[in-house]
Amino acid sequence: MSKPLNIIFAGTPDFAAQHLAALINSPHNIVAVYCPPDKPAGRGKKLTACATKQLALKHHLTVEQPVNFKVASDQQQLAQYNADVMVVVAYGLLLPEVILNAPRLGCINVHGSLLPKWRGAAPIQRSLEAGDERTGVTIMQMDRGLDTGAMILTAECGIENTDTSASLYEKLAQLGPKALIDTLALMSTNEHKATPQKNDLATYAHKLDKAEAEIDWQLTAAELDRKIRAYIPWPVAQFTFTESHTEKETQHRIRVWQASVQKMENSKIAGTILSADKKGIVIATTTGALCLEVLQLPNKKALPVQDILNGRADWFKVGANINGLIN
């Protein structure tokens, strides 16, 4: 590397903080760290700094927290840092063109997919949900579009059939920082090349919605398995069990933290409980069956099915519908 770069870093969650840590341990100079304003968190709704800000303050870095970049003074402040490049990782704010053009080498972004596949807010979850075999990170030159910039460098990893969004997140958090440092080494000697994305191959990773977490037993077992793994740790796939009483019905939201596909043929209606024992609760789907292995009852911690059945075996009777209705 011929010369260390002066870098503005912008990011928010732990994923971003891990990239900031790599920059702190590199020869480059971090002239400022940008993150959103502190937000209320916890039961007391106390203003809490994001992971990126906490790390920046620990290392005595300058922190800026504009609400957005619409105010001219915020734009001017960023320009005054005279940065060579701005590194953006899960920042959460849209950057106007004046900001994209402020650093000498522009702005680069670390995105959690192999672009142009899965542009958007939830690339890790959508790649799992879709059943992709591989994913990775892309370092791209940012432009005015949403994850549409030319690609400088990519790093790949496989997706295992046991991966959740949480475990895949950790894989990418290992790939991303190294890919970022490698990219900056190229940029420091002006050896980097940016390849335009093929827009006709692009897919969009829509932001997750809580409503998507409701399990539809009309899907296949393989689809449900991917959905469950994609929604860990949020919003967590769940179903509603209806408990019948003599006078009323009570609904219970039950979260599914672990399940597995059972390749078997059955003629039962989707949602029918085929078996329930210490190995799990096996539910019929349109194709195959799904074995529920770790569940979380309302206001309880997640437990193996064996422990759940010790206290609630009456909820999961063989032949009944998982939603509490008799077929």
C-alpha positions as CSV (number, residue, x, y, z in Angstrom):
1,M,0.0,0.0,0.0
2,S,1.6,3.3,-1.1
3,K,-0.3,5.6,1.2
4,P,-2.8,5.3,4.0
5,L,-6.3,6.7,3.1
6,N,-8.2,9.2,5.1
7,I,-11.6,7.5,5.7
8,I,-15.0,8.5,6.9
9,F,-16.9,5.5,8.2
10,A,-20.7,5.3,8.4
11,G,-22.5,2.5,10.0
12,T,-24.9,1.4,12.8
13,P,-25.2,-2.2,14.1
14,D,-22.7,-4.8,15.2
15,F,-22.1,-5.9,11.6
16,A,-20.9,-2.4,10.9
17,A,-18.9,-2.1,14.1
18,Q,-16.9,-5.3,13.1
19,H,-15.9,-3.5,9.9
20,L,-14.9,-0.4,11.8
21,A,-12.8,-2.5,14.1
22,A,-10.9,-3.8,11.0
23,L,-10.3,-0.2,9.9
24,I,-9.0,0.7,13.4
25,N,-6.5,-2.1,13.2
26,S,-5.4,-1.1,9.6
27,P,-2.9,1.6,8.5
28,H,-5.7,3.9,7.4
29,N,-6.7,7.1,9.1
30,I,-10.3,7.3,10.3
31,V,-11.1,11.0,10.3
32,A,-14.8,10.7,11.4
33,V,-17.4,8.1,12.2
34,Y,-21.0,8.7,11.2
35,C,-24.0,7.0,12.8
36,P,-27.7,7.8,13.4
37,P,-28.8,9.7,16.5
38,D,-29.1,7.6,19.7
39,K,-32.5,5.9,20.1
40,P,-34.6,4.9,23.1
41,A,-34.0,1.2,24.1
42,G,-34.9,-1.2,26.9
43,R,-37.7,-1.0,29.4
44,G,-36.7,2.5,30.6
45,K,-36.5,3.8,27.0
46,K,-33.1,5.3,27.8
47,L,-31.2,6.8,24.8
48,T,-28.7,4.3,23.7
49,A,-25.8,4.5,21.3
50,C,-25.5,2.0,18.5
51,A,-22.6,-0.5,18.4
52,T,-20.7,1.6,15.9
53,K,-20.8,4.7,18.1
54,Q,-19.8,2.8,21.2
55,L,-16.7,1.4,19.4
56,A,-15.8,4.8,18.0
57,L,-15.9,6.5,21.4
58,K,-13.9,3.7,22.9
59,H,-11.1,4.5,20.5
60,H,-11.6,8.3,20.8
61,L,-12.8,8.8,17.3
62,T,-14.8,11.8,16.2
63,V,-18.5,10.9,16.0
64,E,-21.1,12.8,13.9
65,Q,-24.9,12.0,14.1
66,P,-26.9,14.0,11.7
67,V,-30.6,13.1,11.3
68,N,-30.1,13.1,7.6
69,F,-28.0,15.0,5.0
70,K,-30.6,17.4,3.8
71,V,-29.2,20.3,5.9
72,A,-26.5,22.2,4.2
73,S,-24.4,22.5,7.4
74,D,-24.3,18.7,7.7
75,Q,-23.1,18.4,4.1
76,Q,-20.5,21.1,4.6
77,Q,-19.3,19.5,7.8
78,L,-18.7,16.2,6.0
79,A,-16.9,17.9,3.2
80,Q,-14.5,19.6,5.6
81,Y,-13.0,16.3,6.7
82,N,-11.4,16.1,3.2
83,A,-11.7,12.3,3.2
84,D,-10.3,10.2,0.4
85,V,-13.2,7.7,0.7
86,M,-16.3,7.2,2.8
87,V,-17.0,3.6,3.8
88,V,-20.7,2.8,4.4
89,V,-21.8,-0.4,6.2
90,A,-25.5,-0.9,7.3
91,Y,-25.8,2.9,7.9
92,G,-29.5,3.2,7.4
93,L,-29.6,6.6,5.8
94,L,-29.9,7.5,2.2
95,L,-26.9,9.5,0.9
96,P,-27.7,12.4,-1.5
97,E,-25.4,13.0,-4.5
98,V,-23.6,15.8,-2.8
99,I,-22.4,13.4,-0.1
100,L,-21.6,10.6,-2.6
101,N,-19.3,13.0,-4.5
102,A,-17.7,14.6,-1.5
103,P,-14.8,12.2,-0.8
104,R,-12.0,12.2,-3.4
105,L,-12.7,8.5,-4.3
106,G,-16.4,8.7,-3.6
107,C,-18.3,6.3,-1.3
108,I,-18.1,2.5,-1.1
109,N,-20.5,0.1,0.5
110,V,-20.3,-3.4,2.0
111,H,-23.4,-5.2,1.0
112,G,-24.4,-8.7,2.3
113,S,-25.1,-10.5,-0.9
114,L,-23.5,-11.3,-4.3
115,L,-24.9,-8.4,-6.3
116,P,-26.9,-7.9,-8.3
117,K,-28.8,-10.6,-6.5
118,W,-30.7,-9.4,-3.4
119,R,-30.4,-5.7,-3.5
120,G,-32.2,-4.0,-0.6
121,A,-32.7,-4.2,3.2
122,A,-32.8,-8.0,4.0
123,P,-30.3,-9.8,1.7
124,I,-29.3,-12.4,4.3
125,Q,-32.8,-13.4,5.2
126,R,-34.0,-13.5,1.6
127,S,-31.1,-15.6,0.3
128,L,-31.9,-18.2,3.0
129,E,-35.6,-18.1,2.4
130,A,-35.0,-18.6,-1.4
131,G,-32.8,-21.6,-0.8
132,D,-29.6,-20.1,-2.3
133,E,-26.6,-22.4,-2.1
134,R,-24.1,-19.5,-1.9
135,T,-23.9,-15.9,-0.8
136,G,-21.3,-13.4,0.2
137,V,-20.4,-9.7,0.4
138,T,-20.0,-7.2,-2.4
139,I,-17.9,-4.0,-2.1
140,M,-19.4,-1.6,-4.5
141,Q,-18.9,2.0,-5.5
142,M,-22.1,3.8,-4.4
143,D,-24.3,5.7,-6.8
144,R,-27.8,7.2,-6.5
145,G,-29.6,3.9,-6.8
146,L,-30.3,1.3,-4.2
147,D,-27.4,-1.1,-4.2
148,T,-26.9,-0.5,-7.9
149,G,-23.3,0.7,-7.9
150,A,-20.4,-0.9,-9.8
151,M,-18.8,-3.8,-8.0
152,I,-15.1,-3.6,-6.9
153,L,-14.7,-6.9,-5.1
154,T,-16.7,-9.9,-3.9
155,A,-16.1,-12.6,-1.3
156,E,-18.2,-15.8,-1.3
157,C,-19.3,-18.4,1.2
158,G,-21.6,-21.4,1.1
159,I,-25.0,-21.6,2.8
160,E,-25.5,-24.8,4.8
161,N,-28.9,-26.4,5.3
162,T,-28.6,-25.7,9.0
163,D,-27.7,-22.0,8.7
164,T,-30.0,-19.4,10.2
165,S,-29.8,-15.7,9.5
166,A,-27.9,-15.3,12.7
167,S,-25.2,-17.8,11.7
168,L,-25.0,-16.5,8.1
169,Y,-24.7,-13.0,9.5
170,E,-21.6,-14.1,11.4
171,K,-20.1,-15.7,8.3
172,L,-20.5,-12.5,6.4
173,A,-19.2,-10.5,9.4
174,Q,-16.0,-12.5,8.9
175,L,-15.8,-12.1,5.1
176,G,-16.7,-8.4,5.0
177,P,-13.9,-6.7,6.9
178,K,-11.2,-8.6,5.0
179,A,-12.8,-7.8,1.7
180,L,-13.0,-4.2,2.8
181,I,-9.4,-3.9,3.7
182,D,-8.4,-5.6,0.4
183,T,-10.5,-3.1,-1.5
184,L,-9.0,-0.2,0.3
185,A,-5.5,-1.5,-0.5
186,L,-6.4,-1.5,-4.2
187,M,-7.9,2.0,-4.0
188,S,-4.9,3.4,-2.2
189,T,-2.7,2.5,-5.3
190,N,-5.5,3.4,-7.7
191,E,-5.5,-0.2,-8.9
192,H,-9.2,-0.9,-8.3
193,K,-11.6,-1.6,-11.1
194,A,-15.4,-1.3,-10.8
195,T,-17.6,-3.7,-12.9
196,P,-21.1,-2.5,-13.7
197,Q,-23.9,-4.7,-12.4
198,K,-26.1,-6.6,-14.8
199,N,-29.5,-5.1,-14.0
200,D,-31.4,-7.8,-15.8
201,L,-30.2,-10.3,-13.2
202,A,-31.1,-8.1,-10.1
203,T,-33.5,-9.3,-7.4
204,Y,-34.8,-7.3,-4.5
205,A,-34.6,-8.2,-0.8
206,H,-37.7,-6.6,0.7
207,K,-37.5,-5.5,4.3
208,L,-38.9,-8.1,6.7
209,D,-42.4,-7.7,8.1
210,K,-43.7,-9.3,11.3
211,A,-46.8,-10.6,9.4
212,E,-44.5,-12.8,7.3
213,A,-43.6,-14.8,10.4
214,E,-46.9,-16.5,10.6
215,I,-46.5,-20.1,9.4
216,D,-48.6,-21.2,6.5
217,W,-48.9,-25.0,6.7
218,Q,-49.9,-25.0,3.0
219,L,-46.3,-24.5,2.1
220,T,-43.9,-27.4,1.6
221,A,-41.8,-28.7,4.4
222,A,-38.6,-27.5,2.7
223,E,-40.1,-24.0,2.3
224,L,-41.2,-23.8,5.9
225,D,-37.8,-25.0,7.1
226,R,-36.0,-22.2,5.1
227,K,-38.5,-19.7,6.4
228,I,-38.0,-20.7,10.0
229,R,-34.2,-20.4,9.6
230,A,-34.4,-17.1,7.8
231,Y,-36.4,-15.5,10.5
232,I,-34.0,-16.3,13.3
233,P,-33.3,-14.1,15.3
234,W,-36.1,-11.8,14.1
235,P,-39.1,-11.9,13.7
236,V,-39.1,-15.7,14.5
237,A,-41.6,-17.9,12.7
238,Q,-44.7,-18.6,14.7
239,F,-48.1,-20.2,14.6
240,T,-51.3,-19.6,16.6
241,F,-52.6,-22.4,18.8
242,T,-56.3,-22.1,19.7
243,E,-57.2,-23.7,23.0
244,S,-60.9,-24.4,23.4
245,H,-62.7,-24.0,26.7
246,T,-66.4,-24.6,27.5
247,E,-67.1,-20.8,27.5
248,K,-64.4,-19.3,25.2
249,E,-61.3,-19.9,23.1
250,T,-57.8,-18.7,24.0
251,Q,-55.2,-18.1,21.4
252,H,-51.5,-18.7,22.1
253,R,-48.7,-17.5,19.8
254,I,-46.0,-20.2,19.7
255,R,-42.6,-19.4,18.2
256,V,-40.5,-22.0,16.4
257,W,-36.7,-21.8,17.0
258,Q,-35.7,-25.1,15.4
259,A,-37.2,-27.6,13.0
260,S,-36.2,-30.1,10.4
261,V,-37.7,-31.6,7.2
262,Q,-39.1,-35.1,7.3
263,K,-39.2,-36.7,3.9
264,M,-42.3,-38.8,4.1
265,E,-45.5,-39.3,2.3
266,N,-48.8,-38.7,4.1
267,S,-52.4,-38.2,3.1
268,K,-53.3,-35.9,6.0
269,I,-54.5,-32.3,5.7
270,A,-51.7,-29.8,6.0
271,G,-51.3,-28.8,9.6
272,T,-52.2,-32.2,11.0
273,I,-50.1,-33.5,13.9
274,L,-48.7,-36.8,12.8
275,S,-46.7,-37.6,15.9
276,A,-45.5,-36.0,19.1
277,D,-42.7,-37.4,21.3
278,K,-39.4,-36.4,22.7
279,K,-37.8,-36.3,19.2
280,G,-40.3,-33.6,18.1
281,I,-43.7,-32.7,16.9
282,V,-44.2,-33.8,13.3
283,I,-46.6,-31.8,11.2
284,A,-48.1,-32.6,7.8
285,T,-47.4,-30.1,5.0
286,T,-48.4,-30.1,1.4
287,T,-45.1,-32.0,0.6
288,G,-43.4,-33.9,3.3
289,A,-43.6,-33.1,7.0
290,L,-41.9,-30.7,9.4
291,C,-40.6,-31.7,12.7
292,L,-40.8,-29.0,15.4
293,E,-37.8,-29.4,17.7
294,V,-37.5,-26.2,19.8
295,L,-40.5,-24.0,20.7
296,Q,-41.2,-21.0,22.8
297,L,-44.6,-20.7,24.5
298,P,-46.0,-17.2,25.3
299,N,-44.0,-15.5,28.1
300,K,-41.6,-18.5,28.4
301,K,-38.1,-19.2,27.2
302,A,-37.4,-21.4,24.2
303,L,-37.3,-25.1,25.1
304,P,-36.8,-28.5,23.4
305,V,-40.1,-30.1,22.5
306,Q,-39.6,-32.9,25.1
307,D,-39.8,-30.2,27.8
308,I,-42.8,-28.6,26.2
309,L,-44.7,-31.9,26.0
310,N,-44.1,-32.5,29.7
311,G,-46.4,-29.6,30.5
312,R,-48.5,-29.1,27.4
313,A,-49.0,-32.5,25.8
314,D,-52.7,-31.8,25.6
315,W,-52.0,-29.0,23.1
316,F,-50.3,-31.4,20.6
317,K,-52.5,-34.4,20.3
318,V,-51.9,-36.7,17.3
319,G,-54.6,-36.2,14.7
320,A,-55.4,-32.7,15.7
321,N,-54.5,-29.6,13.7
322,I,-51.5,-27.7,14.9
323,N,-53.7,-24.6,15.2
324,G,-55.9,-26.4,17.7
325,L,-58.7,-27.6,15.4
326,I,-59.7,-31.3,15.0
327,N,-59.6,-32.6,11.4
